[in-house]
Amino acid sequence: MKDPIVEEVRKYRMEHTRKFRGDLSAICADLRSIQIASGYKVVRLSPRKPEPTKASSRPAKPESLGT
């Protein structure tokens, strides 16, 4: 099944890649300039620390103890 939205995104991404002949540095620089020109604030959040998991209060099953 083809998703028309995904197909459209891929089309424009490929056009952008061809414009810079696949030069990833140039592509990224262009995307950064577009981002800056948009006027939207870019937010970078620090990664969340995983919450500690609670140990099970049930005793382990005998077959899981390796006997």
C-alpha positions in Angstrom: 0.0 0.0 0.0 1.4 3.4 -0.9 0.7 6.4 1.3 0.3 9.6 -0.7 1.7 11.7 2.1 4.8 9.6 2.4 5.2 9.6 -1.4 5.0 13.4 -1.5 7.6 13.8 1.3 10.0 11.4 -0.5 9.5 13.3 -3.8 10.4 16.7 -2.2 13.3 15.1 -0.3 14.7 13.7 -3.5 14.4 17.0 -5.3 16.2 18.7 -2.5 18.9 16.0 -2.6 19.4 16.5 -6.3 19.6 20.3 -6.0 22.7 19.8 -3.9 24.0 16.7 -5.8 23.8 14.6 -2.7 26.2 16.8 -0.7 25.0 16.1 2.8 26.9 19.1 4.3 25.2 21.5 1.7 21.8 19.9 2.3 22.1 20.3 6.1 23.3 23.9 5.7 20.4 24.7 3.5 17.9 23.1 6.0 19.5 25.1 8.8 19.0 28.3 6.9 15.4 27.5 6.1 14.9 26.7 9.8 16.4 30.1 10.9 14.4 31.9 8.3 11.1 30.3 9.5 11.3 32.3 12.7 10.3 29.4 14.8 12.2 28.7 18.0 14.1 25.5 18.0 13.8 23.6 21.3 16.3 21.0 22.3 15.4 19.1 25.4 18.0 17.1 27.3 17.3 13.4 27.4 15.1 12.1 30.1 16.6 9.7 32.7 14.7 6.4 32.8 12.7 5.9 35.9 14.0 3.0 38.0 11.8 0.0 37.7 10.2 -1.5 40.7 11.3 -5.0 41.6 8.5 -7.5 41.6 7.2 -8.3 45.0 6.3 -11.9 44.0 8.9 -14.6 44.6 10.7 -16.0 41.6 9.4 -19.2 40.0 11.6 -22.2 40.8 12.2 -22.9 37.0 13.6 -19.4 36.6 16.3 -19.9 39.2 18.4 -22.1 37.0 17.8 -25.4 38.8 
